[in-house]
Amino acid sequence: GYNATEIEQLERARPGPPMAALVLEAPASDGQEALNPTSWRRFLLWSVLGFGVILLGFMSWRLYGQLNAADKED
């Protein structure tokens, strides 16, 4: 810890000059970006990712079945 003399030697915090308020504005848009169809690359990416998740689920299900079958044989 700190002793009393070390604490007294520390500088006191002083407030600085006030800063201007930060104002965030949305970019002007007529909404056409939201209406554009999804690009084929994004669709392909999500399709591949979804297929991968389904494949991993199928593999896990089969492995689970094999482990249960091995337990029943013992």
C-alpha positions as CSV (number, residue, x, y, z in Angstrom):
1,G,0.0,0.0,0.0
2,Y,0.9,3.6,0.1
3,N,1.8,5.6,3.3
4,A,0.4,9.0,4.1
5,T,3.5,11.0,2.8
6,E,3.3,9.1,-0.6
7,I,-0.3,10.0,-0.9
8,E,0.3,13.6,-0.1
9,Q,3.0,13.8,-2.8
10,L,0.5,12.8,-5.5
11,E,-0.8,15.5,-7.7
12,R,-4.4,16.4,-7.4
13,A,-6.7,15.9,-10.4
14,R,-7.9,19.1,-11.9
15,P,-10.7,19.5,-14.4
16,G,-9.5,20.5,-17.9
17,P,-11.2,22.8,-20.3
18,P,-14.7,21.7,-21.4
19,M,-14.9,19.8,-24.6
20,A,-17.5,20.2,-27.3
21,A,-20.3,17.7,-27.3
22,L,-19.9,14.9,-29.8
23,V,-23.0,14.7,-32.1
24,L,-23.4,11.6,-34.2
25,E,-25.6,11.9,-37.2
26,A,-26.8,9.1,-39.5
27,P,-25.6,9.4,-43.1
28,A,-28.2,10.8,-45.5
29,S,-29.8,7.9,-47.4
30,D,-33.0,7.3,-49.2
31,G,-33.1,3.7,-48.0
32,Q,-32.0,2.0,-51.2
33,E,-29.1,0.2,-49.5
34,A,-31.6,-1.6,-47.3
35,L,-33.7,-2.6,-50.4
36,N,-30.8,-4.0,-52.5
37,P,-30.9,-7.7,-52.8
38,T,-28.4,-9.7,-50.9
39,S,-25.3,-10.4,-52.9
40,W,-24.8,-13.9,-54.2
41,R,-21.4,-14.2,-52.4
42,R,-23.1,-13.5,-49.0
43,F,-25.8,-16.1,-49.8
44,L,-23.1,-18.6,-50.8
45,L,-21.1,-18.0,-47.6
46,W,-24.1,-18.5,-45.3
47,S,-25.2,-21.5,-47.3
48,V,-21.8,-23.1,-46.9
49,L,-21.7,-22.2,-43.2
50,G,-25.2,-23.6,-42.6
51,F,-24.4,-26.8,-44.5
52,G,-21.3,-27.2,-42.3
53,V,-23.3,-26.8,-39.1
54,I,-25.8,-29.4,-40.4
55,L,-22.9,-31.8,-41.3
56,L,-21.3,-31.4,-37.9
57,G,-24.7,-32.1,-36.2
58,F,-25.2,-35.2,-38.3
59,M,-21.6,-36.5,-37.5
60,S,-22.2,-35.8,-33.8
61,W,-25.5,-37.7,-33.9
62,R,-23.9,-40.7,-35.5
63,L,-21.0,-40.7,-33.0
64,Y,-23.5,-40.4,-30.1
65,G,-25.4,-43.4,-31.5
66,Q,-22.2,-45.4,-31.9
67,L,-21.1,-44.7,-28.3
68,N,-24.5,-45.7,-27.0
69,A,-24.4,-49.0,-29.0
70,A,-20.9,-49.7,-27.6
71,D,-22.2,-49.2,-24.0
72,K,-25.1,-51.5,-24.6
73,E,-22.8,-54.3,-25.8
74,D,-20.7,-54.3,-22.7
